[in-house]
Structure formats: structure tokens, C-alpha cells
Amino acid sequence: MADIDYATLMDRVQSGINSSVSLSDDEQPVSFMNGVGGRWSDDKIIRTGSLSLDMAIGVGGWPRGRVCEIFGEESSGKTTQCLLSVGHAQKQGVPVVYIDAENALDPTYMRKLGVDVNNLAISQTSILQDVIDLALGAMDVFDELDKGGLIILDSIPNMVDRAIYDADADKQTMASSARVWSQQMPKIVTKARKTNTTVICINQVREKIGSYMGGLDTPGGRALKFAYSLRVSIRRKVDGRNNEDGADGQSIFYKVEKNKVGSPYVRGESYLPAGQPIDWVSDVLNEGVKSGVIIKDMKGTEEDGKVFLENKKAWNTYILSRDEVDFYNETMPGVVEERRKNGEDVADFEPIEYGHFVSKYQWGNLTKAILADYDILLPFMEQRILNTLSEPDTIADEFIWSDEDEDDAEGADEESVDDDDDTDEDDE
């Protein structure tokens, strides 16, 4: 059988189909995928506001052009998580429409989470057909502007069918809203893809109806679950004070239940201080260990500009990249001067060299060292962590000595000694 150039064959298939088939929506019938995997570029995602969730999703944030869902019990952090995403979308220049069917948004709290309240389009309709028309109309506007957007639907159970809204209680029928979603969701999915718009649906959990075994489910019908590219469950655990003074904050636990852009069933965890955004610093440091950017259970020692690692329980080591070293040396003198102006007693600045590392016994000591001297490098660390979605972090490999390197060095020394002995014999 003759060899076939498969790429040439598929080019002919594509051109043949596109020249002979026309679609009703004037789109190109078939095209090739771009093969993007791992971390997606910033123009293809919207950061969630939680590095842990970005990593759990697998592409670095909410995927653009997809319909997603976040669901959980009451006060688990669903709306807060979406508001954090809104703030990041606004920073990226992405237009946002927030459909607040629960009428529960607080402008003061939204500002604390980084939302530009004055430039956020909000609708508070709760009639399902109007919500769908509004979402489709918003995507048409995004398409005219050639600018993909973000639409938040908060929340699915509060959006009721117009027939139920207008009817008497005794005339209501079960699953009428689910039927509407089943009919309209394909339109939303298709238009979201065409306009590069991300739609995030907030959903709640309910007891299953008519089930002998009980259990929880999300309202809206099965059609919604099939339409979502991504489903994230969220739950919380209150931390700190839990009395009349309130609580210090809560730990948020994520689980990716469905994922068509990455691996499903990945978990994440973030800390949400009371009334504040997610603790970005703890997110970065914790994900640094998970991703291997911070090397766990390894003690580092320096010899001749190289780092030697040895297994040591409860030690953690962070090796700076060349970019981090350059940025530190350029920026830190100004930081030291500014701190002195503020009355702080700080040591004189000393530049660091390539191969610089931070190695501390116990996690708390490493955290303190990074926050005290290297906090300006946290954005670099975050980018290194996100890059591990595509490939392992190997930036520090050039500075590390391995056992093989030592063996090679010892072998070279022995050969050098043997050569000297031969030379001595020849001289004699």
C-alpha cells in the first residue's frame, strides 16, 4: 500500500467540503483545530480570581466562548467567586453583563472584591424568557463590537418561566423552566462560541424529587448539564472566630465535576478572608508546592555558584529564575529606599546572583522569608506556576547539581591525577 501524506489528504477533504457545502449561518463548514493544550493564552481565558481554581480548571481560567456552571449550597461563595471573575474580566478589558435575578448584590462588597461598579451592566429581571433574550442580545452587541464578553446568570433557580410567573399557584406545572432551558440552551451555546463570550451560570443544590435514596441535584433540568463545558462545585468551611464577632474568613473548596477543556475531578482550595478577595499570597505559595515550583522536602546548599539539593523532611527550597534575579536587582534598591523613608529599619541592599535560592526548615519560615525579602517576585512565581499547566517547571535545573554531576566531577579529577602520574613517569 502506497504511503499517504495525511496532511495533504485532509487539506483536500477540507477544501472539497468547504467548496461544496454551505451552512445556513454563513459559517465555514469545516476547519482544523489549533492543537492548543495545557495553559491557554490570556486572550482565550478569563482569570477566576483564585489561582487554585485556575489550576484546577487546567487552562488558567474560565475558557472564552464556553458556557460554564458553578454550583453549591447557600453562602458557599458562588456569587463572591463570580464577582472576583468580573473584576479580572474588567481588568482584561472584557465587557461584562451581570443578570442578578436574586436582587442580592451589594455595591460596597463588590468594590472590595475589585469590581468597577460604575462600569458594570446589571439587569435584575427574573423572567426566564427575558433573561435568555437579554443574554442573546448582549452577545449580538459583543459581536458587533468584535469583543467577546462575560455574562453572569445569578442564579438559575430564581429565573422562572413566564407562564408560571403569570399563572395562579394551582395552575403551575413541574419542569416548565427546564423545558425552556432545553429549547433555548443550544442557541446560547452556539452564540457564545461565535461571539467568544463566556457565560457563567450560578446554580444551587436541591433535594432530589421522588428519589428513595435522597441526594442533591441542581435545578434547570438535564439539558443544562449537557450544555456546560465546565461544571465546578464549591463548598466552604468557616475558619477562626464564629461567635457574635463574626468569623475571620472561610476556606473554599473547589471540585471540577465536568471539564471539556482539561481533566475533570481536579480539586482546589483557597482562603477567603471575611469581606476581602481571596488571599492571593497563600494561593501562590500553596500552588507553588503543588506544581513543583517550590521544591518540597529538599534542603538546598550552595557550592561554587551551584545549588546542591538533599532530601530533608520539612525543608522547602525555592530557586529563583534569571528573570526574577534581574527584576530583584533592578527593583529592590528603590523598595529599600522607600521603606527607609517610611521609617522602617532595613538593611542595605545587596544584589543577588544567578542560582540564588531560598531554603528554610518548616513551611512557616519559608513563607516569612519570601514575604519579607522577595514579595515583589510573587507575580513571577504565579506565572511560573501557571506555565506548569503546559510543561514542568525546569527554569532552575541549570543551577542544580545532581549526584551524576558529582560522579562526573570525581571521575574527571581521577583522570587528571592519572594523567599527572603518567607525566611524572615520562619525566623520570
Residue, then its C-alpha position, 0 to 999 in steps of 0.5 A: m500500500a502506497d504511503i499517504d501524506y495525511a496532511t495533504l489528504m485532509d487539506r483536500v477533504q477540507s477544501g472539497i467540503n468547504s467548496s461544496v457545502s454551505l451552512s445556513d449561518d454563513e459559517q465555514p463548514v469545516s476547519f482544523m483545530n489549533g492543537v492548543g493544550g495545557r495553559w491557554s493564552d490570556d486572550k482565550i481565558i478569563r482569570t477566576g480570581s483564585l489561582s487554585l481554581d485556575m489550576a484546577i480548571g487546567v487552562g488558567g481560567w474560565p475558557r472564552g466562548r464556553v458556557c460554564e456552571i458553578f454550583g453549591e449550597e447557600s453562602s458557599g461563595k458562588t456569587t463572591q467567586c463570580l464577582l472576583s471573575v468580573g473584576h479580572a474580566q474588567k481588568q482584561g478589558v472584557p465587557v461584562v453583563y451581570i443578570d442578578a435575578e436574586n436582587a442580592l448584590d451589594p455595591t460596597y462588597m463588590r468594590k472590595l472584591g475589585v469590581d468597577v461598579n460604575n462600569l458594570a451592566i446589571s439587569q435584575t429581571s427574573i423572567l426566564q424568557d427575558v433573561i435568555d433574550l437579554a443574554l442573546g442580545a448582549m452577545d449580538v452587541f459583543d459581536e458587533l463590537d468584535k469583543g467577546g464578553l462575560i455574562i453572569l446568570d445569578s442564579i438559575p433557580n430564581m429565573v422562572d418561566r413566564a407562564i408560571y410567573d403569570a399563572d395562579a399557584d394551582k395552575q403551575t406545572m413541574a419542569s416548565s423552566a427546564r423545558v425552556w432551558s432545553q429549547q433555548m440552551p443550544k442557541i446560547v451555546t452556539k452564540a457564545r462560541k461565535t461571539n467568544t463570550t463566556v457565560i457563567c451560570i450560578n446554580q444551587v443544590r436541591e433535594k432530589i424529587g421522588s428519589y428513595m435514596g435522597g441526594l442533591d441535584t441542581p435545578g434547570g433540568r438535564a439539558l443544562k448539564f449537557a450544555y456546560s463545558l465546565r461544571v465546578s462545585i464549591r463548598r466552604k468551611v468557616d475558619g477562626r472566630n464564629n461567635e457574635d464577632g463574626a468569623d475571620g474568613q472561610s476556606i473554599f473548596y473547589k471540585v471540577e465535576k465536568n471539564k471539556v477543556g482539561s481533566p475533570y475531578v481536579r480539586g482546589e482550595s483557597y482562603l477567603p478572608a471575611g469581606q476581602p478577595i481571596d488571599w492571593v499570597s497563600d494561593v501562590l505559595n500553596e500552588g507553588v508546592k503543588s506544581g513543583v515550583i517550590i521544591k518540597d522536602m529538599k534542603g538546598t546548599e550552595e557550592d561554587g555558584k551551584v545549588f546542591l539539593e538533599n532530601k530533608k523532611a520539612w525543608n522547602t527550597y525555592i530557586l529563583s529564575r534569571d528573570e526574577v534575579d534581574f527584576y530583584n536587582e533592578t527593583m529592590p534598591g528603590v523598595v529599600e529606599e522607600r521603606r527607609k523613608n517610611g521609617e522602617d529599619v532595613a538593611d542595605f541592599e545587596p544584589i543577588e546572583y544567578g542560582h540564588f535560592v531560598s531554603k528554610y526548615q518548616w513551611g512557616n519560615l519559608t513563607k516569612a522569608i519570601l514575604a519579607d525579602y522577595d514579595i515583589l517576585l510573587p507575580f513571577m512565581e504565579q506565572r511560573i506556576l501557571n506555565t506548569l499547566s503546559e510543561p514542568d517547571t525546569i527554569a532552575d535545573e541549570f543551577i542544580w547539581s545532581d549526584e551524576d554531576e558529582d560522579d562526573a566531577e570525581g571521575a574527571d579529577e581521577e583522570s587528571v591525577d592519572d594523567d599527572d602520574d603518567t607525566d611524572e613517569d615520562d619525566e623520570 
